[in-house]
Amino acid sequence: MLAEKSAIQNPVRKPQLSEEMIEQLQELIKTVKFGSISLIIQDGKVVQIDKNEKIRFR
């Protein structure tokens, strides 16, 4: 019962992505060979995109 009240008072917000952010993410995804891309979200809004790329030697 307590969890139900908490969920009603604090609804989950979906992060907002602008068209520019989507285009930037698509470019980053195309260029990463080994690594990761992280979205930093505050108050339901994307405020930062981090790209971590690894360089692998054979």
N, C-alpha and C positions, 0 to 999 in steps of 0.2 A: 504494500500500500504506500509506504513512504517513497519507494522508487518511482511509483506512478506519479505522485505529486511532483517530485523533482523533475521528471521528464517533461511534464506539462509546463512548469515554470521556466525551464531552460531548454527550449526546443533546439535541436541540432540545426545549425545553419550550413548550407552548402557553400563551399568556397566559390567566389565570383571570379571568372576568367574572362578578360577582355579579348577581343579579336587579336590584338597585338601580342598578348601573352601566349595565345594559342599558336600563332605563327612562330614566335620565338621558341616555344617548346618543340615544335615540329623541326625547326632548324637544328636545335641542339640534339634531338634524337637522331637526325640524319648524320651528324658529325661524330657522335660518340662511338668508338669501336669497342673499348673496354672501360666501364666505369658506371657512374650513376648520375641521375638528375633528381634533385630534391626540391619540393615546393615548401616554402616557409609561409605559414598562414597565421594571421592575427585577426581576431574578431570576425572570422568568416571571410577574410579577404586575403588573396595571395599578395604578399609584400616583397618576396624575394625568391629567386630561382638560383640554386647552387648546382654547378656541374663539376663533378669529380671524375677525372679521366686517368686511367692507368696506362703506363707504357710497359709493354711486355716484350722481353727479349727471348729469343729461342736458343 
